[in-house]
């Protein structure tokens, strides 16, 4: 059995300034570190890594529309991040199996 711990950190950077000094776009950066450890097997080496993704969204005049756009960007970033972690672990498990042959 394995235990996977993931720690996420989010930041938002407003970009694309208009002449009026208002931001019209933002980048949501989601970074994660993950640690895979074997449960009850002290002699089994685990795996750790980090991943990061940037998801952009528009800033609208409507605060509600901006919140929805930010939420959608966050959902997209989480999905991409989870796929990246899954891919990294699949490669690690595959290499681990090949090393034991």
Secondary structure, DSSP 4 states (H G I P E B T S, - for coil): -EEEEEEEEEEEEEEEE-TTS-EEEEEEEEEEEEEEEESS-TTS--EEEEEEEEEEEE--SSHHHHHHHHHHHHHHHHHHHHHHHHHHHHHHHHHHHHHT-
